[in-house]
């Protein structure tokens, strides 16, 4: 296992922060002896869980203390990078940094999560006992009782979490109601002070008339501004239609001046087709959409949903429907990816089959080549023997 300098910095920074609040320097941490590292690990475990008794490694470690550390790691479901549990236990017992540093790096940042996991795991774990007692009648009966109590503990713990969550939510709602009530009271006080100041003004009726006239003028200004914006949009539409008509007129005039009646007739026929499309398809669809929209608005207005609570309920329903649609789209996307993955898997299988066939053919050719090579060597050897015999026979004839 490679220990990086950045990991050591990370461990020291987390140890110096809450809930541990050590005051370690990088040098002090790096120079800790194996038993000091074991002591630090035990202290960290005791901060996370009150059920873990703080162990004393000042006079060296012992098997019982190391076993408690290992059991706590099992309870919080730590998975070591050292796959062999015997080797991991030996390294941990010796205070080896390769075993302790990864544990600290994993445990320290999630202390709050592991606190709950350690609490639940403490009551869901069985006490260790020698194997020869596992089949004892009384022991087996006690185990069954422990299992039943553990199931009851799980139910009670879930109910406790739900009650804590509800109490937290109710507290938040109470705080919000209290805040809104205070704001309402402050606004009431402001309104009351404003009334008192207005009552002191001489000729209050004329001021009220002036304010009413000003408010009407402001409303009329807003209305005229809206109308002006609408008229500008209509003007832009009319100008756009005028430019299109002018361009079309120029096209017709140029076609007429060219003296090509066929081209002019084709242009007019295209206009007729375009107008027929707008009358028969485009405008009816737009009209149908607007009628549906008007029907929806009419139903909404006539449904009596005029309060803020009704609006919130409708918004929640719309959000729920949007979530359902999103879930359906996600499932559809997942199915499409699965299909694509199946297709890719089929292509991969085909490629693997082709590769297997090619490998088989290659092996057959290599075997055949080997047989031919052996045959060639045998023939070469036989040929050499024949040449040797022929040369020896020739030499004997010359001597006779």
ABEGO torsion letter per residue (X at the ends): XBBBAAAAAAAAAAAABOAAGBBBBAAAAAABBAAAAAAAAAAAAAAABAABBBBBAAAEBBAAAAAAAAAAAAAAGBBBABABAAAAAAAAAAGBAAAAAAAAAAAAAAAAAAAAAAAAAAAABBBBBBAAAAABAAAAAAAAAAAAAAAAAAAAAAAAAAAAAAAAAAAAAAAAAAAAAAAAAAAAAAAAAAAAAAAABBGAAAAAAAAAAAAAAAAAAAAAAAAAAAAAAAAAAAAAAAAAAAAAAAAAAAAAAAGBAAAAAAAAAAAAAAAAAAAAAAAAAAAAAAAAAAAAAAAAAAAGBABAAAAAAAAAAAAAAAAAAAAAAAAAAAAAAAAAAAAAAAAAAAAAAAAAAAAAAAAAAAAAAAAAAAAAAAAAAAAAAAAAAAAAAAAAAAAX
